[in-house]
Amino acid sequence: MSQQIRLATVEDYPRIMEIWESAVKATHDFLAEEDFTYFKEAIPKDYLPNLEVPFYAAKPTNSIFIGIRRKLRNAVCSQ
């Protein structure tokens, strides 16, 4: 079964947040716990719904997402 990149839906947010959390914990040891908690709550509620988020999931442990806003582009990839 071939997989394709598609726009993420609300159902993808838990996996996107798993990737985000793993990446942030591995690379942002300077981030205060209260800031981490703020973003962990705000991203799926306030950020993701306002972005086009291409998402690829070949299997549950191999996923990629990219958040795109029209004039500003940010990318986060993991695992």
N, C-alpha and C positions, 0 to 999 in steps of 0.2 A: 504494500500500500504506500503510495507516494504521499509525501506531505508537502504543503505549500505555505509560503508566507501569506498571512492573512491579517486583517485588522483584528486586534484583540477585542474581546467582549468582556463584560463584567464578570463572566464566569472564569476568565483567564486571570483576573486580578490576584487571587490567592497565589498562583504560581509566579506571577510577576513579582509579587512582594517577597516570596521566598528567595528569588534570584537577587532582588534588591538587597534584602537583609544579609544574605551571604556575602555579597560583594562589599557592602558597607562595613560589615564586621571584619572582613579580611583586610581592608585598606584604609579605614578611617578611625584609627585608634585615638585620634585627637578629638573626636566628636563626643561631646558631653552626652550622658545618658538621657537627659531631658530633651536634648535636641533630636537624638535618635528616635525617641518615643514620639515626639511631635511629628516628625516626617513620616514615621511608620503609620501613623493615624491619618495624616493629611494627604499623603500621596494617593491612596485608592479613592479617597472621598473628594478631594479638591483638585488634584493634578491630572490623574489618568483620564477622568471623564472629559477633560478639556484638551486632550491630545489625540492625534492619530497615532496609534501604537501598533506598528507592524509586529507580528508575533509568529514565531516558528516553534513548533514542538514536535520533534521526531518521536520522542518518548518522554515519559514523565521526568526523567533526570537529565534530559538534553534539550534545553529550551533557550531561546534568544528573544529579547524584545528590544525595540528602539522607540523612544518617545520623540515625536516630531511636532513642532509647532511651526506655523508657516514661516516666520522670519527668524526663528531661533531653532536650531536643531541640537538635540542632546541624544546621546546614545549610551545605553548600558547593555552590556552583554555578559553572559556568564555560562558556566557549566555546559 
